[in-house]
Amino acid sequence: MALHDHRDDPWRVRVDDERGAVCGAGVLLDDRHVLTCAHVVRYAGAAPGDAAAPGTAPGGGAPRLRITSVACRPEWTRSARVPPGSWVHEDGTRRGDVALLELDEPAPCGTRTTLWKVPISGVRVGVYGFPAAEPYGIWTEAELAGAGGREGEWGLLRRLREGDPWIERGYSGAGVVARDGEFKGHVIGMVVADYVNGDARAAWMLPTESVLAYLPRIGEFTDGDRTDEMGPYHDESPADVLGDPLRLALTRELTRLLGGGWTGTAVVGTGGTTGVGSSWLVRLVRTADPAARAAASDGELTGAPGGTVLGLGSIDAAYDARDRSVAEVRDYLAGRFGLAPGPTRDVVRRLLRRRPPACVVIGGVDRAADPGALVRELLGPLAGRARSRGMRLVLGFVDRPPDDLPYDVSLDPEPLRAGAVARPVSSARTQSAVARLAAAEEAAARLEREWGAHFFGAPRLPHAAAPRLRVRLAVARKTEPNPELAALHDDAVRARTETEHYDRALRRMITAHQDLTTSLELHRVRAARFFGEEDRRLAELHAPAARALRTAPIDLTAARTLVRRYVDEVNRRIDEG
């Protein structure tokens, strides 16, 4: 009997129709089961029940498919069928499209494949399919691009390089394999379709969590932590969440932050006198969760108010910390991001270094088993460096967050108190003040991203106040005249003044650095003209000054001293002739 030999990734199989024509790819889960796309089954004329392809003999049942290994030696082929309840296809939509096949006889290779639940943004992946020109298959590479649209639960695959093979019909059903990151080498989903729009070429994948939502039978073949561990709604039902103006405003503001280029730490209030609750936060997380998307209709997503739906996969991890220990929160984050178990400080360090940067939501922080320890050991260190590392961190508190918790944005739902002497301020005037503040904060944030880390002793970017003021403005304008409008207007003016002060202070440092750099270069050119490029004494003075101006964080005081020392020596030598 011939010895059986595996190549790499022995789960790779081809799905053919009864006559042997290639219809797509599949993932061999064990010796009896293959995962593929429902539309591949339809192409093969083997769709179950009344969805069978035209021409199927009445009463004859759906034809069998043929499954062929391309990673085993000797090669093997088995017939397969779709058992009841193992085929989901919503044709013409970005929904479902999964099928679990059963082989009529066991495969001889003994393979068992695990499908991993992982974050689906920014990872380079490999896909092995069977285009018309390559019946034995070929690899191609792509990048996970996160959201694939407002409706559906398909994730976007973006082409990496022009000229490489690209995903076409024969790739449907292929396993998607992580090529880098903590889940390198693991199957994390399945190709469902290709997409061509002019010169732009992309494709779609179904993450493991979505596949599992449609086919619970594959649970034994999956591993990894879920995206959403926020638990049940703690207040009202999700259907009523967006009917409240405050919850709607909070949802839109957090969607604005997480759906754009913002990075940093946002603290959100889910309690207080407003009774806003956490249902709005739980609902928003679930608009990004692959498993929850599979359970929601397209109408629920496309019919929601504007600015209240996140892109698929835009939140990497979400966890309810109520009654949880530091170790439980830490271990969830480590498992979700594929980090090796270890001390809390190691998990913090690796999360901050992760590429692409993570987006994490932690609710009920102040209702954890030990809130102080959770903030001190885990969430505080993450919050303090989130913005500089490109991470997005959302922390939910029922009461006020600790005063020493670093953050960049506060979405505090509590009303602002009007001054002792009330004065009428229109909602239009307040809105204008808030808009000017938002523009100033965005400009300051851009300046900080470009220059803030360059200088020792640089001013700290003020907390962004516009998001919270927009939330409260959306509520206060409903009952105009409202004394809170004056408080909102005055807060916007004060915050803008503070932001402009930061802008001026940082620009002064930038100008000083540019002046020193220009002066050093001008005097280097003068020195070379008078004394040549090889003057040892001047070179010994120039090198530390140049290094001080280009090594971050730049200490401008020390750099100024070094530049002045060089300039003085050049001038002295020239004056002496």
C-alpha positions as CSV (number, residue, x, y, z in Angstrom):
1,M,0.0,0.0,0.0
2,A,1.4,3.4,-1.0
3,L,2.4,5.7,1.9
4,H,0.3,8.8,2.3
5,D,2.1,12.1,2.3
6,H,0.9,15.6,3.0
7,R,2.1,18.9,1.5
8,D,1.6,22.1,3.4
9,D,-2.0,23.1,4.2
10,P,-3.5,19.6,3.6
11,W,-7.0,21.1,3.9
12,R,-6.8,22.4,0.3
13,V,-9.4,20.6,-1.9
14,R,-11.0,21.2,-5.2
15,V,-14.8,21.0,-5.7
16,D,-15.9,19.6,-9.1
17,D,-19.3,18.7,-10.5
18,E,-20.2,15.1,-11.3
19,R,-18.4,15.3,-14.7
20,G,-15.2,16.6,-13.2
21,A,-15.6,20.3,-14.2
22,V,-14.0,22.6,-11.7
23,C,-16.5,24.7,-9.8
24,G,-14.5,26.1,-6.9
25,A,-12.5,25.3,-3.8
26,G,-13.1,24.0,-0.3
27,V,-11.6,23.4,3.1
28,L,-11.3,19.8,4.3
29,L,-12.3,20.0,8.0
30,D,-11.8,16.3,8.8
31,D,-12.1,13.0,7.0
32,R,-15.8,13.5,6.4
33,H,-16.5,17.2,6.1
34,V,-15.7,19.9,3.6
35,L,-16.6,23.6,3.9
36,T,-17.3,25.5,0.7
37,C,-19.6,28.2,-0.7
38,A,-23.3,27.5,-1.4
39,H,-23.0,29.1,-4.8
40,V,-20.2,26.6,-5.7
41,V,-22.7,23.8,-5.0
42,R,-25.2,25.6,-7.2
43,Y,-22.6,25.9,-10.0
44,A,-22.1,22.1,-9.7
45,G,-25.8,21.5,-10.1
46,A,-26.0,19.9,-6.7
47,A,-28.1,22.5,-4.8
48,P,-30.4,20.7,-2.3
49,G,-34.2,20.6,-2.5
50,D,-36.0,23.1,-4.7
51,A,-32.9,25.1,-5.2
52,A,-31.4,22.4,-7.4
53,A,-30.1,23.5,-10.8
54,P,-32.5,23.4,-13.7
55,G,-32.5,20.0,-15.5
56,T,-32.2,17.9,-12.3
57,A,-34.3,14.7,-12.8
58,P,-37.6,14.9,-10.8
59,G,-37.4,12.8,-7.6
60,G,-33.8,11.9,-8.4
61,G,-32.3,14.2,-5.7
62,A,-29.4,16.5,-6.1
63,P,-26.4,15.1,-8.0
64,R,-23.2,14.4,-6.0
65,L,-20.1,16.6,-6.1
66,R,-16.6,15.4,-6.4
67,I,-13.9,16.5,-3.9
68,T,-10.3,16.1,-4.9
69,S,-7.3,16.7,-2.7
70,V,-4.4,18.8,-4.2
71,A,-2.1,18.5,-1.2
72,C,-2.0,14.8,-0.7
73,R,0.2,12.1,-2.4
74,P,-1.3,9.9,-3.6
75,E,-4.1,12.2,-4.7
76,W,-7.6,11.1,-3.7
77,T,-11.1,11.9,-4.9
78,R,-14.4,11.3,-3.0
79,S,-18.0,12.0,-3.9
80,A,-19.9,14.3,-1.5
81,R,-23.4,15.6,-0.9
82,V,-25.1,18.4,1.0
83,P,-26.9,17.0,4.1
84,P,-30.1,18.8,5.3
85,G,-29.6,22.1,7.1
86,S,-26.0,22.6,5.8
87,W,-26.6,25.0,2.9
88,V,-27.4,28.7,3.2
89,H,-27.5,30.9,0.1
90,E,-29.2,34.3,-0.3
91,D,-28.5,34.8,-4.0
92,G,-27.8,38.4,-5.1
93,T,-26.8,39.6,-1.6
94,R,-23.7,39.8,0.5
95,R,-25.2,37.4,2.9
96,G,-24.5,33.8,3.9
97,D,-23.3,31.6,1.0
98,V,-22.0,28.7,3.0
99,A,-22.3,24.9,2.6
100,L,-21.0,22.0,4.7
101,L,-20.5,18.9,2.5
102,E,-20.3,15.3,3.7
103,L,-18.1,12.8,1.9
104,D,-19.6,9.5,1.0
105,E,-16.4,7.8,2.1
106,P,-13.8,9.0,4.6
107,A,-10.8,10.8,3.2
108,P,-7.6,8.9,3.7
109,C,-5.4,11.7,5.0
110,G,-6.5,12.1,8.7
111,T,-6.5,15.9,8.4
112,R,-8.3,18.0,11.0
113,T,-8.5,21.8,10.3
114,T,-9.3,24.6,12.8
115,L,-11.0,27.7,11.6
116,W,-9.9,30.7,13.8
117,K,-12.1,33.6,15.0
118,V,-9.8,36.6,14.6
119,P,-9.8,40.4,13.9
120,I,-10.3,41.0,10.2
121,S,-8.6,44.3,9.6
122,G,-5.2,44.9,7.9
123,V,-3.8,41.4,7.8
124,R,-2.0,40.0,4.7
125,V,-3.6,36.7,3.7
126,G,-3.1,33.9,1.2
127,V,-5.8,32.1,-0.9
128,Y,-5.4,28.9,-2.9
129,G,-7.9,28.5,-5.7
130,F,-8.5,27.0,-9.1
131,P,-8.8,29.5,-11.9
132,A,-9.5,28.2,-15.4
133,A,-5.9,28.3,-16.4
134,E,-4.7,26.4,-13.3
135,P,-6.8,23.3,-12.6
136,Y,-4.3,22.1,-10.0
137,G,-4.5,25.4,-8.2
138,I,-2.4,28.5,-7.5
139,W,-1.8,30.8,-4.5
140,T,-2.5,34.5,-4.5
141,E,-2.2,37.1,-1.8
142,A,-4.5,39.9,-0.6
143,E,-4.9,42.2,2.3
144,L,-7.9,42.2,4.7
145,A,-9.5,45.6,4.2
146,G,-12.2,45.3,6.9
147,A,-15.6,46.6,6.1
148,G,-17.1,45.5,2.8
149,G,-20.2,47.8,2.9
150,R,-23.0,48.8,5.2
151,E,-25.1,45.7,4.5
152,G,-24.1,42.1,4.8
153,E,-21.3,40.3,6.6
154,W,-18.7,39.9,3.9
155,G,-15.2,41.3,4.5
156,L,-13.2,43.0,1.8
157,L,-10.0,41.5,0.3
158,R,-7.8,44.0,-1.5
159,R,-5.3,43.1,-4.2
160,L,-1.7,43.6,-3.1
161,R,0.2,43.8,-6.4
162,E,-0.7,44.4,-10.0
163,G,0.2,41.5,-12.3
164,D,-0.1,38.8,-9.6
165,P,-2.8,36.1,-10.0
166,W,-6.1,37.3,-8.6
167,I,-9.3,35.8,-7.2
168,E,-11.8,34.7,-9.8
169,R,-14.6,32.1,-9.9
170,G,-12.4,29.0,-9.1
171,Y,-11.3,30.6,-5.8
172,S,-14.8,30.6,-4.2
173,G,-14.9,28.4,-1.1
174,A,-11.1,28.6,-0.6
175,G,-9.7,29.0,2.9
176,V,-8.3,32.4,3.7
177,V,-4.9,31.9,5.5
178,A,-3.2,34.6,7.6
179,R,0.3,35.3,6.2
180,D,1.5,37.5,9.1
181,G,0.7,38.5,12.6
182,E,-0.1,36.4,15.6
183,F,-2.4,34.0,13.6
184,K,0.1,33.4,10.8
185,G,-0.6,30.1,9.1
186,H,-4.2,29.7,10.4
187,V,-7.4,29.5,8.3
188,I,-9.5,32.6,9.3
189,G,-12.3,32.5,6.8
190,M,-13.4,31.6,3.3
191,V,-13.5,33.3,-0.1
192,V,-17.1,33.9,-1.2
193,A,-16.9,36.1,-4.4
194,D,-14.7,38.3,-6.6
195,Y,-15.5,41.9,-7.5
196,V,-14.4,43.9,-10.5
197,N,-15.1,47.7,-10.8
198,G,-13.2,49.2,-13.8
199,D,-9.5,48.9,-13.0
200,A,-10.1,48.2,-9.3
201,R,-10.2,44.6,-8.3
202,A,-11.2,43.3,-5.0
203,A,-12.9,40.2,-3.5
204,W,-14.9,39.2,-0.5
205,M,-14.4,36.8,2.3
206,L,-16.7,35.4,5.0
207,P,-15.0,35.5,8.5
208,T,-15.1,32.4,10.6
209,E,-17.5,34.0,13.1
210,S,-20.0,34.6,10.3
211,V,-19.6,31.0,8.9
212,L,-20.2,29.7,12.4
213,A,-23.4,31.8,12.8
214,Y,-24.9,30.1,9.7
215,L,-23.5,26.6,10.4
216,P,-23.4,26.0,14.1
217,R,-22.4,22.4,13.3
218,I,-18.8,23.5,12.5
219,G,-18.3,24.7,16.1
220,E,-16.1,21.8,16.9
221,F,-13.7,22.9,14.2
222,T,-13.3,26.5,15.4
223,D,-11.1,28.2,18.0
224,G,-10.3,31.7,19.2
225,D,-12.3,34.3,21.2
226,R,-15.3,36.1,19.8
227,T,-15.4,39.7,18.7
228,D,-18.3,40.6,21.0
229,E,-18.3,39.7,24.6
230,M,-20.4,42.6,25.7
231,G,-23.1,40.4,27.1
232,P,-26.8,41.1,27.0
233,Y,-28.5,44.5,26.9
234,H,-28.6,45.8,30.5
235,D,-31.4,48.3,30.1
236,E,-34.0,48.5,27.3
237,S,-34.4,46.5,24.2
238,P,-32.2,47.3,21.1
239,A,-35.3,48.2,19.1
240,D,-35.9,51.2,21.2
241,V,-32.3,52.4,21.6
242,L,-32.1,55.0,18.8
243,G,-35.5,56.4,19.6
244,D,-33.9,58.4,22.4
245,P,-32.2,61.7,21.2
246,L,-29.3,61.3,23.7
247,R,-28.5,57.7,22.8
248,L,-28.8,58.5,19.1
249,A,-26.3,61.4,19.6
250,L,-23.9,59.2,21.5
251,T,-24.1,56.5,18.9
252,R,-23.4,59.0,16.1
253,E,-20.5,60.6,17.8
254,L,-18.8,57.3,18.7
255,T,-19.4,56.1,15.1
256,R,-17.8,59.3,13.8
257,L,-14.7,58.5,15.9
258,L,-14.4,54.8,15.2
259,G,-15.3,55.1,11.6
260,G,-12.7,57.7,10.7
261,G,-9.0,58.2,11.3
262,W,-9.2,59.1,15.0
263,T,-6.9,57.3,17.4
264,G,-6.8,57.5,21.2
265,T,-8.9,56.8,24.2
266,A,-12.5,57.7,24.5
267,V,-14.3,57.4,27.9
268,V,-18.1,57.1,27.6
269,G,-20.8,57.4,30.2
270,T,-23.4,54.8,30.6
271,G,-25.1,55.9,33.8
272,G,-25.5,59.1,35.8
273,T,-28.6,61.3,36.1
274,T,-29.5,60.9,32.4
275,G,-30.2,57.1,32.7
276,V,-28.7,56.7,29.2
277,G,-27.6,53.1,29.9
278,S,-25.3,50.9,27.9
279,S,-27.7,49.6,25.3
280,W,-26.6,52.1,22.7
281,L,-23.0,51.0,23.1
282,V,-23.9,47.3,22.9
283,R,-25.9,47.9,19.8
284,L,-23.2,49.8,18.1
285,V,-20.6,47.1,18.8
286,R,-22.9,44.6,17.2
287,T,-23.2,46.5,14.0
288,A,-19.4,45.7,13.5
289,D,-19.5,42.1,14.8
290,P,-19.4,39.4,12.1
291,A,-21.6,37.0,14.1
292,A,-24.2,39.6,14.9
293,R,-24.3,40.8,11.3
294,A,-25.3,37.3,10.2
295,A,-28.3,37.4,12.5
296,A,-29.4,40.9,11.4
297,S,-31.3,41.7,8.3
298,D,-30.0,44.1,5.6
299,G,-33.0,46.2,6.5
300,E,-31.9,46.6,10.1
301,L,-28.6,48.0,8.9
302,T,-29.5,50.0,5.8
303,G,-32.7,51.3,7.5
304,A,-30.9,52.6,10.6
305,P,-30.5,56.3,11.0
306,G,-27.4,57.8,9.3
307,G,-24.1,57.5,11.2
308,T,-25.2,54.7,13.5
309,V,-23.7,51.6,11.8
310,L,-20.0,50.7,11.9
311,G,-18.2,48.8,9.1
312,L,-17.9,45.1,9.5
313,G,-14.8,44.3,11.6
314,S,-14.1,47.9,12.6
315,I,-14.1,46.8,16.3
316,D,-11.6,44.1,16.9
317,A,-12.6,43.2,20.5
318,A,-15.4,44.1,22.9
319,Y,-15.8,42.9,26.5
320,D,-18.1,43.6,29.4
321,A,-15.9,44.0,32.5
322,R,-18.8,43.8,35.0
323,D,-17.8,41.5,37.8
324,R,-14.7,40.4,35.9
325,S,-11.2,40.2,37.4
326,V,-8.1,41.8,35.8
327,A,-6.9,38.4,34.8
328,E,-10.2,37.6,33.0
329,V,-10.1,40.9,31.0
330,R,-6.4,40.4,30.2
331,D,-6.9,36.8,29.1
332,Y,-9.7,37.7,26.8
333,L,-7.6,40.4,25.1
334,A,-4.6,38.0,24.9
335,G,-6.8,35.3,23.4
336,R,-8.6,37.5,21.0
337,F,-5.4,38.9,19.5
338,G,-3.5,35.7,19.6
339,L,-1.0,36.8,22.2
340,A,0.8,34.2,24.4
341,P,-0.5,34.2,28.0
342,G,1.7,36.2,30.3
343,P,1.8,39.0,32.9
344,T,-0.5,41.9,32.4
345,R,2.3,44.3,31.6
346,D,3.5,42.0,28.7
347,V,0.0,41.9,27.3
348,V,-0.2,45.7,27.4
349,R,3.1,46.0,25.7
350,R,2.2,43.6,22.9
351,L,-1.2,45.1,22.3
352,L,0.4,48.6,22.0
353,R,2.9,47.2,19.4
354,R,0.3,45.3,17.4
355,R,0.1,46.1,13.7
356,P,-2.4,47.1,12.5
357,P,-3.3,48.9,15.8
358,A,-6.2,47.4,17.7
359,C,-9.7,48.8,18.2
360,V,-11.0,47.7,21.6
361,V,-14.2,48.4,23.6
362,I,-14.4,47.6,27.3
363,G,-17.7,48.3,29.0
364,G,-18.6,48.4,32.7
365,V,-15.1,49.3,33.8
366,D,-16.2,50.7,37.2
367,R,-18.3,47.6,37.8
368,A,-15.4,45.2,37.5
369,A,-14.5,42.9,40.4
370,D,-11.6,45.4,41.3
371,P,-12.0,48.6,39.1
372,G,-9.0,50.2,40.6
373,A,-6.7,47.4,39.8
374,L,-8.2,47.0,36.3
375,V,-7.5,50.7,35.5
376,R,-4.1,50.7,37.2
377,E,-2.7,47.5,35.8
378,L,-4.3,47.1,32.4
379,L,-6.6,49.9,31.0
380,G,-4.7,52.9,32.3
381,P,-1.4,51.9,30.6
382,L,-3.2,51.2,27.4
383,A,-5.2,54.5,27.6
384,G,-2.0,56.6,28.2
385,R,-0.3,55.4,25.0
386,A,-3.2,54.5,22.7
387,R,-3.1,57.7,20.6
388,S,0.7,57.6,20.1
389,R,0.5,54.0,19.0
390,G,-2.5,54.4,16.7
391,M,-4.8,52.3,18.9
392,R,-8.5,53.1,19.4
393,L,-9.7,52.3,23.0
394,V,-13.3,52.9,24.2
395,L,-13.9,52.6,28.0
396,G,-17.4,52.6,29.4
397,F,-18.1,53.8,32.9
398,V,-21.5,53.8,34.8
399,D,-20.2,56.5,37.1
400,R,-17.4,59.1,36.5
401,P,-14.1,57.7,35.4
402,P,-11.1,58.1,37.7
403,D,-9.6,61.6,37.7
404,D,-6.1,60.2,36.9
405,L,-7.2,58.1,33.9
406,P,-5.6,59.5,30.7
407,Y,-8.0,60.0,27.8
408,D,-8.4,62.0,24.6
409,V,-12.2,62.3,24.3
410,S,-15.0,62.2,26.9
411,L,-18.5,61.3,25.8
412,D,-20.1,62.3,29.1
413,P,-23.9,62.3,28.7
414,E,-24.5,64.6,31.7
415,P,-26.0,68.1,30.9
416,L,-23.7,71.1,31.3
417,R,-24.7,73.5,34.0
418,A,-25.6,77.0,33.0
419,G,-24.0,80.1,34.6
420,A,-25.6,81.9,37.6
421,V,-26.9,84.6,35.2
422,A,-28.8,82.9,32.4
423,R,-28.7,84.5,29.0
424,P,-30.4,83.4,25.8
425,V,-28.1,81.8,23.2
426,S,-29.6,80.3,20.1
427,S,-28.9,76.8,18.9
428,A,-27.5,78.2,15.6
429,R,-25.0,80.3,17.5
430,T,-24.0,77.5,19.7
431,Q,-23.7,75.1,16.7
432,S,-21.4,77.6,15.0
433,A,-19.1,77.9,18.0
434,V,-18.9,74.1,18.3
435,A,-18.1,73.8,14.6
436,R,-15.3,76.3,14.9
437,L,-14.0,74.4,17.9
438,A,-14.1,71.1,16.0
439,A,-12.1,72.5,13.1
440,A,-9.5,73.9,15.5
441,E,-9.3,70.5,17.3
442,E,-8.9,68.6,14.1
443,A,-6.1,71.0,12.9
444,A,-4.3,70.7,16.3
445,A,-4.6,66.9,16.2
446,R,-3.0,66.8,12.7
447,L,-0.2,69.1,13.9
448,E,0.3,66.9,16.9
449,R,0.5,63.7,14.8
450,E,3.2,65.3,12.6
451,W,5.2,67.1,15.3
452,G,4.1,66.3,18.8
453,A,6.4,63.3,19.3
454,H,9.4,65.2,17.9
455,F,10.1,67.5,20.9
456,F,11.1,67.0,24.5
457,G,8.7,69.0,26.7
458,A,6.1,69.5,23.9
459,P,2.8,70.8,25.2
460,R,0.1,68.1,25.6
461,L,-2.8,68.1,23.2
462,P,-5.9,69.2,25.1
463,H,-8.8,66.8,25.4
464,A,-11.1,67.0,22.4
465,A,-14.2,68.8,23.7
466,A,-16.2,69.0,20.4
467,P,-17.5,65.4,20.5
468,R,-19.2,65.8,23.9
469,L,-20.5,69.2,23.1
470,R,-22.1,67.9,19.8
471,V,-23.8,65.2,21.9
472,R,-25.3,67.6,24.3
473,L,-26.2,70.1,21.6
474,A,-28.2,67.5,19.8
475,V,-30.3,67.1,23.0
476,A,-30.5,70.7,24.1
477,R,-31.7,72.1,20.7
478,K,-34.8,69.8,21.0
479,T,-36.2,72.1,23.7
480,E,-35.0,75.6,22.6
481,P,-34.8,78.0,24.4
482,N,-32.7,76.0,26.8
483,P,-30.2,77.4,29.3
484,E,-27.8,74.6,28.5
485,L,-27.2,76.2,25.1
486,A,-25.4,79.1,26.7
487,A,-23.2,76.7,28.7
488,L,-22.4,74.7,25.6
489,H,-21.5,77.9,23.7
490,D,-19.2,79.2,26.5
491,D,-17.5,75.8,26.8
492,A,-16.9,75.7,23.1
493,V,-15.3,79.2,23.2
494,R,-13.1,78.2,26.2
495,A,-12.0,74.9,24.6
496,R,-11.1,76.7,21.3
497,T,-9.0,79.2,23.2
498,E,-7.1,76.4,24.9
499,T,-6.7,74.5,21.6
500,E,-5.3,77.6,19.8
501,H,-2.9,78.2,22.7
502,Y,-1.6,74.6,22.2
503,D,-1.3,75.2,18.5
504,R,0.7,78.4,18.9
505,A,3.0,76.8,21.5
506,L,3.8,73.8,19.3
507,R,4.3,76.0,16.3
508,R,6.8,78.1,18.2
509,M,8.8,74.9,18.9
510,I,8.6,73.9,15.2
511,T,9.8,77.4,14.1
512,A,12.6,77.3,16.6
513,H,13.7,73.9,15.3
514,Q,13.6,75.1,11.7
515,D,15.6,78.2,12.6
516,L,18.2,76.2,14.3
517,T,18.4,73.7,11.4
518,T,18.7,76.6,8.9
519,S,21.4,78.3,11.0
520,L,23.5,75.2,11.4
521,E,23.4,74.4,7.6
522,L,24.2,78.0,6.6
523,H,27.2,78.1,8.9
524,R,28.3,74.6,7.7
525,V,28.3,75.9,4.1
526,R,30.3,79.0,5.2
527,A,32.8,76.9,7.1
528,A,33.3,74.6,4.1
529,R,33.9,77.5,1.8
530,F,36.6,79.0,4.1
531,F,38.2,75.9,5.7
532,G,37.1,72.9,3.5
533,E,35.0,69.9,4.4
534,E,37.6,68.1,6.4
535,D,38.2,70.6,9.2
536,R,38.3,68.2,12.2
537,R,37.6,70.7,15.0
538,L,34.5,72.1,13.3
539,A,33.3,68.6,12.4
540,E,33.5,67.6,16.0
541,L,31.3,70.6,16.9
542,H,28.9,70.1,14.0
543,A,28.1,66.4,14.5
544,P,26.5,66.6,18.0
545,A,24.5,69.7,17.0
546,A,23.2,68.0,13.9
547,R,22.4,64.9,15.9
548,A,20.5,66.9,18.5
549,L,18.3,68.4,15.9
550,R,17.3,65.1,14.3
551,T,17.1,62.7,17.2
552,A,13.6,62.6,18.8
553,P,12.6,63.7,21.3
554,I,14.5,66.8,20.4
555,D,15.6,68.9,23.4
556,L,15.5,72.4,21.9
557,T,17.4,74.0,24.8
558,A,20.3,71.5,24.5
559,A,20.2,71.8,20.6
560,R,20.3,75.5,20.8
561,T,23.4,75.4,23.0
562,L,25.2,73.0,20.6
563,V,24.3,75.0,17.5
564,R,25.4,78.3,19.1
565,R,28.7,76.7,20.1
566,Y,29.3,75.6,16.5
567,V,28.2,79.0,15.0
568,D,30.4,80.9,17.4
569,E,33.4,78.8,16.5
570,V,32.8,79.3,12.8
571,N,32.4,83.1,13.2
572,R,35.5,83.3,15.4
573,R,37.6,81.4,12.9
574,I,36.4,83.5,10.0
575,D,37.0,86.8,11.9
576,E,40.5,85.7,12.8
577,G,41.2,85.0,9.1
